[in-house]
Amino acid sequence: MQRRIFDADHEAFRETVRTFLNKEVLPHYDQWEKDGIVSREAWRAAGRQGLLGLAVPEEYGGGGNPDFRYAAVIAEEFTRAGAPGLAIGLHNDIIGPYLTSLATEEQKRRWLPGFCSGETITAIAMTEPGAGSDLQGIRTSAEDRGDHWLLNGSKTFISNGILADLVIVVAKTTPEGGAHGLSLLVVERGTEGFERGRNLDKIGQKSQDTAELFFHDVRVPKENLLGEENGAFVHLMTNLAQERMGIAMAAIAAAEHLVEITTQYVKEREAFGRPLAKLQHIRFEIAEMATECVVTRAFLDRCITDHSNGELDHVHASMAKWWATELQKRVADRCLQLHGGYGYMSEYRVARAFTDGRIQTIYGGTTEIMKEIIGRSLLG
């Protein structure tokens, strides 16, 4: 089915993204995978190409265009290229809204130009060794010391954790923490007491640096409080719908691409003297996956349109996230199976897609959390 959510400007932008990928990302990607991290030059190149800060006002160096469909184009093209390591979606769509909607004028002028140029790489630190999807369990704390906050604690599984120059840290600013006692504090590279642990060894997305972060008596200036004191829970809930949409967009793009490359593979691969595509079981498998992708794409495109118009609620974002990511997981498994032994070889796209995509049902809120959100909205 022909998609109807993009116009000529979006498609021109798609060509820009593809050119950037072919020139600045794909020639280096295998090395980044071995290194466990992308180069900072790739971030600066993305800034020069205008891929960073699309929704940031022009006065701060951004694109000044909040149309979420441009974010969808980036998510789709990076996914199809098999290049999740350069985490532009995290930077633009997850962290960007915190800075544009919550930062003071002084903070915007201090942080946003580098955010848009690629000189300042960002991360958000929520997850802790003992607290994942449940923000109520956060133990990292910040004590008010008059002209600064004294921050102590640790975080784990932090994307961009090694490269990040600015880290938005979720911390308790009351003894009880929880929904009414969390704040967002921005910790900058080089701050005394802020240390990075291991670049974690993951099964997929190896070039996307994911780290442990440690805070020992870190003095965070009062002017680095982002948003309202003790207002982090509301701030986080406000931005989670967009985060989940970003994950869902990548998920359906991945599933579609896997079906495409597997369809081509079974046409070419022979077994028992004829192409795999001539076997009824194979045709049924492809038919089922293609249909699931088409149906899911229709829902996702509606969600993208609604979000661009400011009409998407957190319940439908949760539906999109869990359904699309679980579909991606199923499709990746079935496509790998259809590739046989070759599907288990790292040189084949389906193998990397299988491991890269496995995290999708976990981060941004697990499938189980998504179902709980939807269930509560329906049943109270």
C-alpha positions in Angstrom: 0.0 0.0 0.0 1.3 3.4 -0.9 2.0 5.5 2.2 0.3 8.9 2.4 1.9 10.6 5.3 5.0 12.1 3.5 5.2 14.9 1.0 7.9 15.9 -1.4 9.9 17.7 1.3 10.0 14.6 3.4 11.2 12.5 0.5 13.9 15.0 -0.4 15.0 14.8 3.2 15.0 11.0 2.9 17.6 11.3 0.1 19.7 13.6 2.3 19.7 11.0 5.1 20.6 8.2 2.7 23.5 10.2 1.3 24.7 10.9 4.8 24.5 7.2 5.7 26.4 6.1 2.5 29.1 8.7 3.0 29.6 9.2 6.7 28.3 6.0 8.4 28.3 2.8 6.4 32.0 3.0 5.3 33.0 3.1 9.0 30.3 1.0 10.6 32.1 -2.3 10.8 35.0 -0.7 12.6 32.7 1.1 15.0 31.1 -2.3 15.8 34.6 -3.7 16.6 35.5 -0.6 18.6 32.2 -0.6 20.6 31.7 3.1 19.9 31.1 5.5 17.0 33.5 8.4 16.2 32.7 11.9 17.4 33.4 13.1 13.9 30.2 11.2 12.8 28.2 13.3 15.2 29.8 16.5 13.9 29.1 15.4 10.3 25.4 14.8 11.3 25.3 18.3 12.7 26.8 19.8 9.5 24.2 17.9 7.4 21.4 19.3 9.5 20.3 16.0 11.0 20.6 17.1 14.6 18.1 19.4 16.4 15.5 19.3 13.7 12.9 20.6 16.1 15.2 23.1 17.9 14.4 26.8 17.1 16.6 28.3 14.5 17.9 30.9 16.9 19.8 28.2 18.8 21.2 26.6 15.7 18.4 24.0 15.0 16.1 23.3 12.1 13.1 25.0 13.6 10.8 22.3 12.3 8.8 20.3 14.9 7.2 18.0 12.2 7.7 14.6 13.7 7.6 13.0 10.2 11.2 14.0 9.7 12.1 12.0 12.7 10.3 9.1 11.2 12.4 9.4 8.1 15.6 9.3 10.1 14.4 6.3 12.1 13.4 4.4 9.0 16.5 5.0 7.0 19.0 4.3 9.8 17.1 1.1 10.6 17.1 -0.1 6.9 20.8 0.7 6.8 21.4 -1.5 9.8 23.1 1.4 11.7 21.5 1.9 15.1 24.9 2.7 16.7 24.8 6.4 15.8 21.9 7.2 18.2 20.5 10.3 16.5 16.9 9.3 17.6 17.9 9.3 21.2 19.6 12.7 20.9 16.9 14.4 18.8 13.6 12.8 19.9 14.2 11.7 23.5 16.6 14.2 24.9 15.8 17.2 22.7 12.3 17.8 24.0 13.6 18.0 27.6 16.0 20.8 26.5 13.6 22.7 24.3 10.6 22.5 26.6 12.1 22.6 30.1 15.4 24.6 29.8 15.6 28.2 30.8 16.7 30.8 28.3 20.2 30.8 29.7 20.4 27.0 29.6 19.1 26.9 26.0 21.8 29.4 24.9 24.4 27.4 26.8 23.5 23.9 25.6 21.5 23.9 22.4 24.0 25.2 19.8 26.4 22.4 20.6 23.5 20.0 20.7 22.6 20.9 17.1 26.2 21.0 15.8 27.1 17.6 17.1 29.8 19.1 19.4 27.7 18.3 22.5 26.5 14.7 22.7 23.7 13.9 25.1 22.4 11.1 27.3 19.6 10.6 29.9 20.3 8.5 33.0 17.2 6.9 34.5 18.0 3.2 34.9 19.9 2.0 37.9 21.1 -1.5 38.9 18.0 -1.9 41.1 15.5 0.3 39.2 14.5 -0.2 35.5 11.0 0.6 34.3 9.9 1.4 37.9 11.0 5.0 38.4 9.7 4.8 42.0 12.7 2.6 42.8 15.4 5.2 42.0 18.0 5.6 44.7 20.4 8.2 43.2 20.0 11.2 45.4 20.8 14.9 45.3 21.0 17.0 48.5 20.3 20.7 48.4 23.5 22.5 49.6 22.4 26.0 49.0 24.2 27.1 45.8 24.5 23.5 44.5 23.1 20.0 44.6 25.3 17.2 46.0 24.7 14.2 43.8 25.4 10.6 44.8 24.5 7.3 43.2 25.0 5.2 40.1 23.2 4.5 36.8 23.5 1.6 34.3 22.6 0.8 30.7 23.0 4.4 29.7 23.0 4.9 25.9 25.7 7.4 24.8 27.2 6.9 28.3 30.8 7.1 27.1 30.5 9.8 24.6 28.0 12.1 26.3 29.0 15.6 27.2 25.6 16.4 28.9 23.8 13.8 31.0 20.3 14.4 32.3 20.3 12.6 35.6 17.1 11.5 37.3 17.6 11.8 41.1 15.7 11.9 44.4 15.6 15.5 45.7 13.4 14.5 48.7 14.1 11.6 51.1 11.1 9.6 49.8 11.6 10.2 46.1 8.9 8.6 44.0 6.3 10.5 42.0 6.7 13.7 43.9 10.3 13.7 44.9 12.4 13.4 41.7 14.3 16.1 39.8 16.3 16.3 36.6 19.9 17.5 37.0 22.2 18.1 34.1 25.8 16.9 34.7 28.4 18.1 32.3 31.6 16.2 31.1 34.5 16.8 33.4 32.6 17.6 36.5 34.5 16.4 39.6 33.2 13.1 41.0 31.4 12.1 37.8 33.0 8.9 36.5 32.1 6.5 33.7 32.4 2.8 34.2 32.6 0.0 31.6 31.4 0.4 28.0 29.0 -2.5 28.5 29.4 -5.6 26.3 26.0 -6.2 24.7 24.8 -8.9 22.3 23.7 -6.3 19.8 24.0 -2.6 18.8 27.7 -2.9 19.8 28.8 0.4 18.3 26.2 2.2 20.4 28.2 3.0 23.6 26.2 1.9 26.7 27.8 2.6 30.0 27.7 2.6 33.8 27.8 6.0 35.3 28.9 6.9 38.9 28.3 10.0 40.9 30.3 10.6 44.1 29.7 13.9 45.8 29.2 15.6 42.5 28.5 19.3 42.9 25.8 20.2 40.4 25.2 24.0 40.1 21.7 25.1 40.9 21.5 26.6 37.4 21.7 23.0 36.0 18.3 22.0 37.4 16.2 21.2 34.4 12.5 21.9 34.8 10.7 22.1 38.1 12.3 20.9 41.4 10.6 17.6 42.3 8.8 17.7 39.0 10.8 15.1 37.1 8.1 12.4 37.2 5.6 14.6 35.3 8.4 15.7 32.9 9.3 12.1 32.2 5.8 11.0 31.6 5.2 13.9 29.2 8.1 12.9 27.0 7.7 9.1 27.1 5.1 8.9 24.3 7.6 10.4 21.8 10.3 8.1 23.0 8.1 5.1 22.5 7.0 6.2 19.1 10.7 6.5 18.1 11.3 2.9 19.1 8.1 1.7 17.4 9.0 3.5 14.1 12.4 1.7 14.1 10.7 -1.6 14.9 8.3 -1.6 11.9 11.0 -0.4 9.6 13.2 -3.3 10.7 10.4 -5.8 10.3 9.6 -4.6 6.8 13.2 -4.7 5.7 13.7 -8.2 7.1 10.8 -9.4 5.1 12.2 -7.8 2.0 15.7 -9.3 2.2 14.3 -12.7 3.2 11.9 -12.7 0.3 14.8 -12.1 -2.0 16.8 -14.8 -0.3 14.2 -17.5 -0.6 13.8 -16.7 -4.3 17.6 -17.3 -4.8 18.3 -20.1 -2.4 17.6 -23.7 -3.6 16.8 -26.8 -1.7 15.9 -30.2 -3.2 16.5 -28.9 -6.6 14.2 -25.8 -6.6 14.1 -22.4 -5.0 12.8 -22.2 -1.4 10.1 -19.8 -2.6 8.4 -22.7 -4.4 7.7 -24.4 -1.1 4.2 -23.7 0.2 5.4 -23.4 3.8 7.9 -20.7 2.8 5.2 -18.8 0.8 2.9 -19.0 3.8 5.6 -17.7 6.1 6.3 -14.7 3.9 2.6 -14.1 3.4 1.9 -14.0 7.1 4.9 -11.7 7.9 4.1 -9.3 5.0 0.5 -9.0 6.1 1.4 -8.4 9.7 3.8 -5.6 8.6 1.3 -4.0 6.3 -1.4 -3.9 9.1 1.1 -2.6 11.7 2.4 0.0 9.2 -1.1 1.4 8.8 -1.5 1.9 12.6 2.0 3.3 13.0 1.5 5.8 10.2 -1.7 7.0 11.8 0.2 7.4 15.1 3.0 9.3 13.4 0.4 11.7 11.9 -1.4 12.1 15.2 1.8 12.8 17.0 2.9 15.4 14.4 -0.5 17.1 15.1 -0.1 16.9 18.9 -3.0 14.4 19.2 -1.3 11.2 20.2 -2.0 10.0 23.7 0.3 7.8 25.9 -2.0 4.8 25.6 -1.8 4.6 21.8 1.9 5.3 22.0 2.2 2.3 24.3 0.1 0.2 21.9 2.4 1.1 19.1 5.6 0.4 21.1 4.7 -3.0 22.3 3.0 -4.3 19.2 5.7 -3.1 16.7 8.6 -4.3 18.8 7.1 -7.7 19.4 6.4 -7.9 15.7 10.0 -7.0 15.0 11.2 -9.8 17.4 8.9 -12.4 15.8 9.9 -11.4 12.3 13.6 -11.4 13.0 13.4 -14.9 14.5 11.3 -16.3 11.6 13.5 -14.7 8.9 16.7 -16.0 10.5 15.1 -19.5 10.5 14.3 -19.1 6.8 17.9 -18.3 6.1 19.0 -21.6 7.7 22.6 -21.8 8.8 23.5 -18.6 6.9 21.1 -16.7 9.2 23.4 -17.5 12.1 26.4 -15.9 10.3 27.3 -12.4 11.4 28.1 -11.3 7.9 24.4 -11.7 7.0 22.1 -8.7 7.7 19.5 -11.0 9.3 21.9 -12.1 12.0 22.8 -8.6 13.0 19.2 -7.5 12.8 18.3 -10.4 15.1 20.7 -9.3 17.9 20.4 -5.5 17.3 16.7 -5.6 17.6 16.3 -7.8 20.6 16.5 -4.8 23.0 13.5 -3.1 21.4 10.9 -4.9 23.6 12.9 -3.9 26.7 14.1 -0.3 26.6 11.7 2.6 26.6 9.5 0.5 28.9 9.1 -3.2 28.6 6.3 -4.9 26.7 4.8 -5.9 30.1 4.8 -2.2 31.3 3.2 -1.1 28.0 0.4 -3.7 28.5 -0.1 -2.5 32.1 -0.5 1.1 31.0 -3.0 0.1 28.4 -4.9 -2.2 30.8 -5.1 0.5 33.4 -6.5 2.9 30.9 -9.3 0.4 30.0 -10.0 -1.1 33.4 -9.0 1.5 35.9 
